[in-house]
């Protein structure tokens, strides 16, 4: 059998959420390739604990004033920029050792396309005999730009299960018939029959429309045995990902998977197929955490309740935590669903809110779910579940005061605030809005929230201030849950700062954070402390911090946990 290697490349970022990098999509493609008769292996560059601190890219220079100094507080943002995963050279050496016919490289997110292309270039240098294919969301939207790289032979657009097995079959047949022509492309006429294909042809390009799997039951379940389960653990038990549906029926303007984008429509898998996948993994290893990476996990009530009932049967007598980290649509959640979620292992509900502002929701093409959101928060508290409510800030046309008001609305509710800074997702309606307004970032690497990509109606200084205020707000909620009240404001003086220095005993992050937040409550200054114990003031918009303090004085901040703690002292 011909050998196909699928690669999840390294990434360069300020942080990495391990349990969300399981190469589930590659496992699904691997299963389709195995079914077609290919010997397939997944090389996951991210399945390692080590990371390397690297310099900020030149395009990130604007972030140094905001993130450039270490902050040990419990409400800090980012600091060091890192290369996560294997080096490109190590990956290429692994490929060379295995000598595959075809190498497929995942390029899901535009912000990390540089690392995908660098992987392709290095594989080509180390092992020039391989045919190199790039797939994922970025090549789907920008096939021409990917094919500008001579190291890439093909792009597949859309969902790889629909196209990669057919492309690999054509390449395999071509090499078998013409063994001395390895490296040359098969006949264009045959290649053009592959759905979702892109390649160089004579002096131009041939690019077909993206290919989608219309019936998910027609593809095999993901070959998850090919992923590195030893790395993806949580509390010594396996953390797994499940994708129970694809696509989204809603038209949200900021999303590249919405009904208003070029993505395929909303499709759900059969419950019995999902349960068989989970059962197969549970038979092989102890599972402690399942993350459903669906856009709309709870949209169809009967389907979802059947899924939860099956999960309870699989893990009868065992503890497993369930989470839907992409967010849940509040109107789809009722008392029965929330009760069953709690019984099945959910501890936290991630709620997709967007904004409380009707004007901003109209821009985002989202319905106002405020009433349903509040109803769900109340029900969650009743059933002993915590909630995180996600809003978006710094979008095109969105003002900082709108986002600040959203934060203050969340301050008054028993929920954590999840603020996502807008980035123009290629393929979304808002990407086109930004392109036409000529406010797109100059570099693809800036298409991420942490890069504060827009400097428009919300300035970058305002955006980073809102991020810090959201962290401070959640820290204040944690203090209320722990102590039953907030600490008293305290004026920052050399005397009040002196008691933070404890020679020989290291840094007490809890003590430092409480003290610095007391100073913030007094004067609005957002301070940090570096690893040497030096206190400094972060750059922040004073009008926003002042308005935040006035807002929480008018309406007290609510904790998250039911009942909270009894009033106490700090």
Secondary structure by P-SEA (a helix, b strand, c coil): cbbbbbbbccccccccccccccaaaaaaaaaaaaaaccbbbbbccccccbbbbbcccccccccccccccccccccccccccccccccaaaaaaaaaaacccbbbbbbccccaaaaaaaaaaaaaaaccccbbbbbcaaaaaccccccccccccccccccccccaaaaaaaaaaaaaaccccccccccaaaaaaccbbbbbcccbbbbbcbbbbcccccccccccccccccccccccbbbbbbbcccccccccccccccccccccccccccaaaaaaaaaaaaacccccbbbcccccccccaaaaaaaaaaaaaaaccbbbbbbcccccccccccaaaaaaaaaacccccccccccccaaaaaaaccccaaaaaaaaaaaaaaabbbbbbbbbcccccccaaaaaaaaaaaaaccbbbbbbccccccccaaaaaaaaaccccccccccccccccccccccaaaaaaaaaaaaaaaaaaaaaaacccccccccccccccccccccccccaaaaaaaaaaaaaaccccccccccccbbbbccccaaaaaaaaaaaaabbbbbccccccccccc
